[in-house]
Amino acid sequence: MSDSFTFAVDEENIRLDQFLVKKLTDVSRSKIQLAIKSGQVLVDGEKLKSSAILKGVENVEGELLVEVQDDIIAEDIPLNILYEDDDLAIINKISGMVVHPGSGNYSGTLVNALVFHFQSLSGLNDSRPGIVHRLDKDTSGVIVIAKNDKSHQHLSRQFAERKVKKVYKAIAWGGVPEEGEIEGLIGRHPANRKAFKMVNNLGRKSLTTFMVEEHLSPLTFVTLHPKTGRTHQIRVHLKSIGHPILADEMYGGGKKMIKSFHVKYTQLLNRLFKNMNRVALHAEKLEVTHPTTGKKMRFQAPIPDDMVNALNLLRNAQ
């Protein structure tokens, strides 16, 4: 798992690594220096060396990987493999599957399944072999896996440089505008450390564009293109414009929303929640450049049955 942090620099003429040693008192200096070197730490959005001298006006943000166990247990968990070659694999992740082991989730994760199914995976991080990027537990859809370190580095660079094209589908509450973009800083929620929110400062830049596929009162079927890759980005962005995702309890899209709409929708919405018991978000498409051939590769995961059933229920009620 990982532990995120954001600090406002409050001391002049101090090395970046020394500043973080003071702030992260339970983390060794060597681990902090490794995090800086591997690009996990940003100063005002830029990667710097450990020896960089801070002026006392910067914002430092990042995340530290936390080792959860020495050995990953290989588990024979079925995987929907959309594509595979010597360098990478493309998986259609099911909803409900955690991507990598962490607190309370030491088995049953995608990583446990990957270790069983693939003889070769990248080893840049022992606690999550092959994992280049993540999807939330409830989010279904396309995820790319690196089968060697060279591919991992190449793919990670593409994500960092925003060259990976991603398309998501979501069912959101209310009448979402026909199209638009949501931009701003995302930071840790002060009252819930597992959640995030739009903030005015000390956050990470984020951008999502969207367009409506169908208005299905009292909800909307939306296509979204995240241009950055912040944790919970789409969920936070849709909540920020007053249209949280269906069944997203953490971001205001749970059953309590039923009371916000006319009573004529109550029966329909109760039926909808019986069918849709997870965040209605799906990573539909992913485009990456192959790390060896240099060719653009596009992958698509069909919209899962639970979302299809929810959409049909809404369509039949129009």
Secondary structure by P-SEA (a helix, b strand, c coil): cccccccccccccccaaaaaaaaaccccaaaaaaaaaacccccccccccccccccccbbbbbbbbbbcccbbbbbbcccccccccccbbbbbcccccccccccccccccaaaaaaacccccccccccccccccccccccbbbbbbbccaaaaaaaaaaaaaccbbbbbbbbcccccccccccbbbbbcccccccccccccccbbbbbbbbbbcccccccccbbbbbcccccaaaaaaaaaacccccccccccccccccccccccaaaaaaaaaaacccccccccccccccccccbbbbbbbcccaaaaaaaaaaaaac
